[in-house]
Amino acid sequence: MFLSGKIENEAFEEVILKHCGFQRNEVSTGPGFGIDVSVIDLPGQMAMALTSDPLSLIPSLGLQESAWLSVHLMANDMATTGFAPMYVQMVLNLPVSLSKHDFKIYWHFVHKYCHEAGISITGGHTGGIEGQRSTIAGGGTMLLTAPKEKIRISKNAQAGNVIILTKECGISSAAILAMSFPETVKNKLGKEIYDEGCRLFYQTSSLKDGLVAADNNSNFTEVTAMHDVTEGGVLGAVYEMAIASGNGVWVDNNNLPAGSTTQKICNLFELDHRFCIGAGAMIIAAEKEKAQNVLQRLQQNNISATVIGEFKEKQFGYKLIEDLVKKPMPYFSKDPYWDAFFLACNKGLK
């Protein structure tokens, strides 16, 4: 039986990784724990990077907001390469209760956000499914081509690299909870916190973060790898990146940035902002001596960024430093956001 959210790593390795079809030599990066994109080698020192993700259709959020998530959660994965996505295929398995009018609104914004990001919609499938009541309305695959040697992959983080986090912990969890349960948040925390929580929603894209950090147009090389923050939150993403790259990792808990609004909303729903879905933030591995250059580029583009730790040799382990004490870094295979969201629904919170 599956838990809510992503498949557990143990099941992923046992069921998926051992059975990946025909092995082709040009697949230089295939599926893996903590890896955002696959890479297929092309002629002329080029490569194609691609990623797949569910498409969101969440009535409690709205059609425009659902379209934003559908486009940008995939684009966030692509941004970890240091390049912008170029193409997308989308499979829409829509609830039959969705009216043509509402579908036109949803698709208008899917088109709008793809157009703004320079992404061409190249095909897919669209249809209605009887009994479809999920907030997942299908799936999509984004692709790009770029010089192979310039494509960043999360497994390429190196021991000695510092870890830079953009923005803050728990952005998307706080935003979606505020927008899904507006009366609860307003009554318990006040309208100002509710409004600020809603404003966080459009910070859930990390596309600009990845492009600015890598700045491939200027041939900078300080950034060795990136990983976007999704399920498991910031600390989950750091742990995944350490596993993918074969490194240990130490993170200073005191350096983890969290805004007051995010913390208040997460606390209201009994969530630890460090471990819950945090789309919009990016984990960046950078050469220690040149990390300041990356921080400066991000800050010049109005993207907040903080050094939160360092990748170590594997024997140093996975540590969270709290009040100068090194403790084993927790990792949760199931993101606590899902229980918090469904508990709120079951309680009838509005």
Stockholm file with secondary structure:
# STOCKHOLM 1.0

chainA/1-350         MFLSGKIENEAFEEVILKHCGFQRNEVSTGPGFGIDVSVIDLPGQMAMALTSDPLSLIPSLGLQESAWLSVHLMANDMATTGFAPMYVQMVLNLPVSLSKHDFKIYWHFVHKYCHEAGISITGGHTGGIEGQRSTIAGGGTMLLTAPKEKIRISKNAQAGNVIILTKECGISSAAILAMSFPETVKNKLGKEIYDEGCRLFYQTSSLKDGLVAADNNSNFTEVTAMHDVTEGGVLGAVYEMAIASGNGVWVDNNNLPAGSTTQKICNLFELDHRFCIGAGAMIIAAEKEKAQNVLQRLQQNNISATVIGEFKEKQFGYKLIEDLVKKPMPYFSKDPYWDAFFLACNKGLK
#=GR chainA/1-350 SS CCCSSSCCHHHIIIIIITCCSSCCTTEEECCCTTCCCEEEEETTTEEEEEEEEEEECCTTTCHHHHHHHHHHHHHHHHHTTTSCCCEEEEEEEEETTSCHHHHHHHHHHHHHHHHHHTCEEEEEEEEEETTCCCSEEEEEEEEEEEEGGGCCCGGGCCTTCEEEEESCTTHHHHHHHHHHSHHHHHHHHCHHHHHHHHHHGGGCCCHHHHHHHHCGGGTCCCEEEEEECCTTHHHHHHHHHHHHHTCEEEEEGGGCCCCHHHHHHHHHTTCCTTTSCCTTCEEEEECGGGHHHHHHHHHHTTCCEEEEEEEECGGGCEEEEETTEEEECCCCSSCHHHHHHHHHHHTTCC
#=GC SS_cons         CCCSSSCCHHHIIIIIITCCSSCCTTEEECCCTTCCCEEEEETTTEEEEEEEEEEECCTTTCHHHHHHHHHHHHHHHHHTTTSCCCEEEEEEEEETTSCHHHHHHHHHHHHHHHHHHTCEEEEEEEEEETTCCCSEEEEEEEEEEEEGGGCCCGGGCCTTCEEEEESCTTHHHHHHHHHHSHHHHHHHHCHHHHHHHHHHGGGCCCHHHHHHHHCGGGTCCCEEEEEECCTTHHHHHHHHHHHHHTCEEEEEGGGCCCCHHHHHHHHHTTCCTTTSCCTTCEEEEECGGGHHHHHHHHHHTTCCEEEEEEEECGGGCEEEEETTEEEECCCCSSCHHHHHHHHHHHTTCC
//
